[in-house]
Amino acid sequence: MHRLLHLDRTLDELDPPCWAPPAADATNLMRKVHELRRVRQRELGPADLRILISQQVALPCVLPLTVRLLIEEPLLDASFYEGDLLLAAVSAPASAWALLPDLNARLRAVITTLPETAVIDLPRGGAETLARFVARPESLR
């Protein structure tokens, strides 16, 4: 996970160009995303990572941080429910995962070890989303 070497840097530094301040009429979500781009990576929490992934911001930087957490606790409750960070991660575009084949493989391995009872308890469609990620053809990973 060589991408974790830059934990003291921000997404604005690692994923140029730096973003301008949000527009005056920006939503709270967009203000939060702009704010998170100026936070050091080591200070990003699970909820922050879930937001950034869901908004598809700096995925090559954010997904390695996320996989590191998910290896330790796959069904981590980032904000809303157990497994919300995992479902956000596997919902990231295949093109982002294609840049991170080793992490993709590690996350797929973690998912395949989840107990069926835990997967069934995910929100509607969660089990299917995980199954699609694991079954994704090699060319789309």
Summary of the structure (lengths in Angstrom):
residues: 141
radius of gyration: 15.1
end to end distance: 17.2
largest distance: 46.4
contacts: 406
relative contact order: 0.12
helix: 61%
strand: 3%
